Amino acid sequence: MRELGARLAKLLRPGDLVLLAGELGAGKTTLARGLGEGLGVRGAVTSPTFVIARVHPSLTGGPALVHVDAYRLGGGLEEMDDLDLDVSLPESVVVVEWGEGKVEELSEDRLHVRIDRSVGAGADPAAHSYEVDDVREVTVTGVGERWAGEDLTGLG
């Protein structure tokens, strides 16, 4: 997932909105960590569950990474207003975990990344102990004009 994030980062530019979806433990935060590495941002990209959002400024002159975890937010965009994501979006890459149904109104152009995990017979999901057969299937879907010409097939 980290490698995928680093590859995806090469396609991103200021103003991009990325929504990450998948069950708990699917790898959303790990993918966001790879995005941060690929974008060359400052600070460790960790789960912002309790602070809701973290801003990671660029160390390379590129866009900042705004990493949001909307898991604990129940409402739609109104509840997200206090985060000022609409202000951050034009000059940053905004990545929102658990954002489906909550932040789509921020931009007509966005990237949806769906991570599905199929756990093999040798894994114990309750113990978070996964073996080699813990496989993720990733679907990357671009919405809007921004993504119309991008080839996303090699990412998923």
Backbone bond lengths (Angstrom), bond angles and torsions (degrees), N, CA, C in turn:
res aa  C-N    CA-C-N  psi(-1)  N-CA   C-N-CA  omega(-1)  CA-C   N-CA-C  phi
1 M - - - 1.444 - - 1.532 110.16 -
2 R 1.314 115.31 -36.47 1.467 119.80 179.92 1.529 110.60 -64.77
3 E 1.327 115.08 -42.61 1.461 121.22 178.29 1.522 111.01 -62.91
4 L 1.317 116.51 -41.75 1.457 121.65 177.86 1.528 110.06 -61.13
5 G 1.332 116.80 -43.06 1.457 120.79 177.80 1.518 112.01 -59.78
6 A 1.326 116.75 -42.06 1.469 120.85 179.43 1.530 110.86 -65.06
7 R 1.330 117.27 -39.42 1.475 120.80 177.65 1.520 110.70 -67.20
8 L 1.319 116.08 -42.78 1.465 121.06 -179.74 1.531 111.15 -64.12
9 A 1.321 116.94 -35.68 1.470 121.76 -179.42 1.522 111.68 -56.83
10 K 1.323 117.42 -31.64 1.470 121.17 -179.47 1.522 112.20 -64.59
11 L 1.330 117.11 -22.37 1.467 121.43 179.94 1.522 112.81 -90.91
12 L 1.319 117.41 -15.96 1.458 121.10 -171.79 1.518 112.72 -85.12
13 R 1.333 114.26 151.15 1.460 121.21 178.47 1.530 108.84 -145.38
14 P 1.319 117.51 167.73 1.471 119.64 -179.76 1.530 111.27 -53.16
15 G 1.313 115.94 137.13 1.453 121.67 -179.70 1.509 114.41 96.91
16 D 1.331 117.16 -6.88 1.461 119.62 -179.30 1.526 111.48 -79.18
17 L 1.320 114.98 137.13 1.458 123.93 176.21 1.517 107.53 -112.91
18 V 1.343 116.32 125.28 1.457 122.00 -178.75 1.522 108.04 -122.06
19 L 1.338 116.75 124.25 1.460 122.01 177.86 1.520 108.62 -105.48
20 L 1.330 116.29 125.99 1.462 121.98 179.31 1.521 108.99 -106.22
21 A 1.321 116.70 127.72 1.460 121.58 179.78 1.518 109.96 -129.59
22 G 1.317 115.56 149.22 1.453 121.90 178.74 1.517 108.80 155.67
23 E 1.307 116.23 161.80 1.460 120.26 -177.76 1.528 111.61 -67.67
24 L 1.304 115.83 168.73 1.467 120.70 175.65 1.525 109.21 -55.19
25 G 1.308 116.49 133.69 1.459 120.70 178.31 1.520 114.97 80.76
26 A 1.331 117.40 7.15 1.467 119.94 -177.79 1.525 112.13 -72.87
27 G 1.341 117.25 -26.48 1.458 120.10 179.13 1.518 114.39 120.12
28 K 1.326 117.12 17.73 1.472 120.54 -179.20 1.522 112.05 -61.70
29 T 1.324 117.25 -47.67 1.460 120.46 -179.17 1.532 110.77 -68.59
30 T 1.304 117.81 -35.87 1.464 120.83 177.03 1.521 110.37 -64.47
31 L 1.330 117.08 -39.28 1.460 120.76 175.77 1.527 109.66 -64.10
32 A 1.329 117.19 -42.99 1.471 120.82 178.02 1.531 110.88 -61.74
33 R 1.319 117.13 -36.45 1.471 121.46 177.16 1.533 109.68 -61.80
34 G 1.323 116.65 -42.86 1.459 121.23 176.88 1.517 112.07 -64.52
35 L 1.336 116.89 -37.21 1.466 120.69 175.13 1.524 110.16 -60.21
36 G 1.330 115.85 -45.72 1.458 120.63 179.38 1.517 112.26 -60.17
37 E 1.332 116.17 -42.94 1.465 120.26 178.28 1.528 110.29 -64.34
38 G 1.329 116.08 -43.79 1.457 120.67 -179.32 1.518 113.00 -66.13
39 L 1.334 116.68 -33.25 1.462 120.94 178.73 1.529 112.23 -83.22
40 G 1.329 116.81 -13.24 1.464 120.70 179.49 1.519 112.89 70.20
41 V 1.339 115.77 49.21 1.459 119.35 -177.95 1.527 111.30 -98.26
42 R 1.348 114.51 162.82 1.456 121.81 -178.98 1.524 109.90 -84.76
43 G 1.312 115.28 144.37 1.461 121.39 173.79 1.515 112.66 89.63
44 A 1.323 113.95 154.18 1.455 120.54 177.62 1.527 109.11 -75.13
45 V 1.315 116.62 128.15 1.462 120.74 177.43 1.520 107.21 -83.99
46 T 1.316 114.97 107.81 1.457 121.74 179.78 1.519 108.72 -124.12
47 S 1.307 116.68 171.22 1.459 120.48 -178.49 1.521 110.93 -63.41
48 P 1.338 116.67 124.18 1.467 119.84 178.56 1.538 112.54 -91.47
49 T 1.332 117.41 29.38 1.461 121.61 -174.01 1.516 113.30 -50.66
50 F 1.317 118.49 -46.61 1.461 119.84 -173.61 1.515 113.77 -90.43
51 V 1.327 117.76 -19.79 1.463 120.03 175.66 1.525 110.73 -99.69
52 I 1.285 117.60 -5.40 1.464 127.91 180.00 1.527 112.90 70.71
53 A 1.335 118.83 -46.05 1.473 119.70 -178.21 1.526 110.80 -144.65
54 R 1.336 114.57 144.80 1.463 121.68 174.77 1.524 108.25 -131.36
55 V 1.322 115.51 141.43 1.462 121.23 175.77 1.516 108.05 -107.54
56 H 1.326 115.40 127.94 1.468 121.99 178.19 1.525 107.53 -115.79
57 P 1.351 117.77 103.94 1.472 120.71 179.93 1.525 111.12 -66.09
58 S 1.308 115.02 152.88 1.458 120.94 178.96 1.522 110.76 -74.37
59 L 1.315 115.83 143.23 1.467 122.16 173.00 1.523 110.76 -99.75
60 T 1.346 116.00 -4.14 1.461 120.47 -172.69 1.523 113.34 -119.63
61 G 1.335 118.08 7.19 1.456 120.76 -177.95 1.515 113.76 86.73
62 G 1.324 117.04 2.97 1.461 121.31 178.19 1.523 110.69 -89.01
63 P 1.323 116.02 -166.69 1.463 119.16 -179.50 1.526 112.28 -73.78
64 A 1.329 115.44 150.96 1.459 120.71 172.14 1.521 108.19 -71.69
65 L 1.317 115.92 158.78 1.462 122.13 173.72 1.517 107.74 -106.92
66 V 1.330 116.48 120.92 1.460 121.79 173.33 1.525 105.56 -103.54
67 H 1.322 116.44 113.54 1.465 122.96 -175.33 1.526 108.41 -107.70
68 V 1.328 115.98 117.56 1.464 122.41 -174.93 1.519 109.39 -118.69
69 D 1.317 116.11 139.37 1.463 122.04 172.20 1.522 107.28 -117.03
70 A 1.318 116.55 106.89 1.470 121.90 -176.30 1.520 112.31 -92.93
71 Y 1.321 117.63 11.98 1.475 121.53 -176.06 1.527 112.28 -55.80
72 R 1.311 116.72 -43.49 1.462 120.69 -175.88 1.524 113.25 -85.58
73 L 1.319 117.43 -2.46 1.458 120.71 179.94 1.522 108.88 -94.45
74 G 1.305 116.60 124.86 1.454 120.29 -175.70 1.511 114.24 -88.49
75 G 1.324 117.13 -34.32 1.462 120.92 -173.54 1.506 113.15 -84.78
76 G 1.310 114.52 -171.15 1.448 121.41 179.75 1.510 111.03 -90.49
77 L 1.315 115.48 -144.49 1.455 121.99 -174.66 1.523 112.28 -62.32
78 E 1.341 117.24 -30.40 1.468 119.98 179.98 1.535 111.16 -56.21
79 E 1.325 115.95 -42.65 1.463 120.47 -179.56 1.530 111.51 -69.53
80 M 1.316 116.89 -22.90 1.460 121.77 -179.86 1.531 111.70 -86.39
81 D 1.333 117.83 -10.48 1.471 121.50 -176.03 1.519 113.47 -53.61
82 D 1.324 117.85 -38.59 1.462 121.42 -178.10 1.523 112.37 -63.10
83 L 1.308 117.34 -19.70 1.461 120.69 -179.64 1.531 111.99 -81.46
84 D 1.332 117.51 -11.56 1.465 122.82 -179.32 1.524 112.82 54.14
85 L 1.309 116.76 39.61 1.461 119.65 -179.96 1.520 111.86 -63.86
86 D 1.333 116.38 -31.63 1.461 118.95 179.27 1.526 111.27 -65.48
87 V 1.323 117.57 -28.42 1.464 122.35 177.08 1.525 110.15 -76.24
88 S 1.336 117.02 -39.87 1.468 122.20 -177.91 1.518 112.88 -74.07
89 L 1.323 116.94 -29.54 1.461 120.98 -170.43 1.536 114.96 -57.95
90 P 1.315 121.17 -45.52 1.478 118.98 -174.65 1.531 114.60 -59.18
91 E 1.325 118.76 -32.36 1.465 119.12 -177.29 1.522 113.71 -109.08
92 S 1.324 117.66 3.45 1.458 121.91 -176.02 1.521 111.13 -127.68
93 V 1.320 114.96 169.52 1.455 122.13 165.30 1.520 104.58 -100.95
94 V 1.328 116.93 120.87 1.464 121.44 -178.53 1.522 108.22 -106.00
95 V 1.331 115.80 120.69 1.464 122.84 179.70 1.517 107.62 -114.60
96 V 1.342 116.21 123.59 1.458 120.84 -176.08 1.522 109.72 -121.09
97 E 1.339 115.63 114.47 1.454 120.70 171.51 1.529 107.95 -79.84
98 W 1.322 117.12 141.30 1.464 122.52 179.75 1.528 111.57 60.51
99 G 1.326 117.35 33.00 1.459 120.94 -174.64 1.516 115.70 -92.19
100 E 1.327 118.02 -10.11 1.460 119.84 -178.05 1.523 110.46 -59.46
101 G 1.331 114.81 131.46 1.454 120.72 -179.67 1.517 113.38 80.18
102 K 1.342 117.10 4.51 1.465 120.72 -176.74 1.524 113.78 -124.86
103 V 1.324 118.22 -33.79 1.472 119.45 -172.53 1.528 114.97 -128.30
104 E 1.303 118.40 6.51 1.461 120.42 -177.60 1.526 112.38 -57.71
105 E 1.328 117.67 -28.94 1.459 121.48 -178.66 1.530 112.91 -68.24
106 L 1.316 117.47 -12.71 1.461 120.43 178.81 1.523 112.10 -64.43
107 S 1.323 116.64 -32.61 1.457 119.20 -175.41 1.528 110.68 -155.70
108 E 1.329 114.81 140.03 1.462 119.57 173.73 1.520 110.47 -72.04
109 D 1.315 115.99 -23.06 1.461 122.45 179.65 1.519 108.94 -106.83
110 R 1.305 116.02 121.57 1.467 119.41 179.92 1.525 109.79 -156.71
111 L 1.302 114.18 162.59 1.455 121.47 179.93 1.523 107.77 -116.24
112 H 1.329 116.30 124.90 1.462 121.53 177.41 1.530 108.01 -102.38
113 V 1.324 115.77 126.89 1.462 120.92 177.63 1.525 106.74 -119.88
114 R 1.318 115.98 113.35 1.470 122.32 -179.65 1.518 108.27 -106.25
115 I 1.337 116.52 125.42 1.460 121.75 -179.56 1.519 108.52 -113.80
116 D 1.320 116.17 117.49 1.459 121.73 176.11 1.516 107.88 -111.69
117 R 1.297 115.09 135.28 1.469 120.75 -177.83 1.520 108.60 -114.33
118 S 1.325 116.21 129.24 1.464 120.28 172.54 1.516 106.84 -114.45
119 V 1.303 114.90 117.73 1.458 121.31 -175.40 1.511 109.03 -92.61
120 G 1.322 116.34 128.86 1.459 121.66 -179.59 1.519 112.34 -77.20
121 A 1.307 115.87 177.63 1.461 122.90 -174.89 1.522 113.03 -64.37
122 G 1.331 118.45 -25.20 1.452 120.49 -176.01 1.512 114.90 -88.33
123 A 1.323 117.49 3.57 1.459 120.24 -174.01 1.523 111.26 -106.89
124 D 1.312 115.46 149.98 1.462 121.97 176.79 1.520 108.14 -118.16
125 P 1.360 117.78 95.94 1.462 120.09 -175.84 1.519 112.65 -62.09
126 A 1.314 118.70 -30.44 1.464 121.33 -179.64 1.523 111.04 -65.75
127 A 1.307 116.63 -32.24 1.468 121.11 -178.85 1.525 111.58 -93.46
128 H 1.314 116.97 0.17 1.474 121.89 -175.59 1.519 110.65 53.84
129 S 1.325 116.00 35.30 1.450 121.88 178.42 1.527 107.53 -109.56
130 Y 1.325 116.54 106.12 1.447 120.67 -175.00 1.509 110.36 -115.64
131 E 1.310 114.55 142.60 1.451 120.37 177.58 1.521 109.56 -102.29
132 V 1.309 116.46 -170.86 1.449 122.31 -176.16 1.530 111.78 -58.54
133 D 1.340 117.81 -30.04 1.455 120.06 -175.70 1.526 113.35 -83.90
134 D 1.324 118.05 16.20 1.460 122.86 172.99 1.523 106.54 -84.77
135 V 1.330 116.53 97.18 1.451 122.47 -170.82 1.523 110.55 -106.41
136 R 1.316 115.73 140.07 1.457 121.51 175.63 1.519 109.23 -112.29
137 E 1.315 114.35 137.87 1.454 120.91 172.79 1.515 106.49 -112.56
138 V 1.323 115.96 123.50 1.460 121.07 -175.51 1.520 109.16 -113.79
139 T 1.326 114.93 131.04 1.458 121.62 176.05 1.523 107.66 -115.62
140 V 1.316 116.70 121.92 1.460 122.39 179.98 1.525 107.91 -112.20
141 T 1.334 115.43 121.02 1.461 121.13 -176.93 1.520 110.12 -126.99
142 G 1.308 116.06 123.18 1.451 121.18 176.55 1.518 110.39 -90.41
143 V 1.319 116.59 137.51 1.457 122.56 178.40 1.528 107.88 -120.79
144 G 1.323 116.50 131.40 1.454 120.89 176.27 1.519 113.42 96.91
145 E 1.328 114.10 173.76 1.457 122.54 -177.23 1.523 113.50 -59.20
146 R 1.324 115.93 -38.36 1.470 121.05 -177.63 1.526 111.51 -53.61
147 W 1.304 117.49 -38.07 1.456 121.54 -173.74 1.522 113.58 -100.16
148 A 1.337 117.80 -1.61 1.454 121.87 -175.62 1.531 112.99 -58.51
149 G 1.319 118.28 -38.70 1.461 121.10 -177.10 1.512 114.71 -95.97
150 E 1.312 117.86 -1.24 1.479 120.99 -176.74 1.531 110.72 -84.83
151 D 1.322 116.17 136.50 1.460 121.23 175.27 1.524 108.32 -90.11
152 L 1.324 115.95 105.82 1.458 122.07 -177.27 1.519 112.15 -100.91
153 T 1.327 118.25 1.54 1.456 121.45 -173.08 1.523 113.31 -63.21
154 G 1.295 119.24 -33.57 1.460 121.86 -177.67 1.517 113.64 -78.82
155 L 1.339 118.05 -5.70 1.453 120.82 -176.14 1.530 113.18 -85.11
156 G 1.318 117.13 -40.18 1.466 120.75 -172.78 1.491 113.64 -78.30
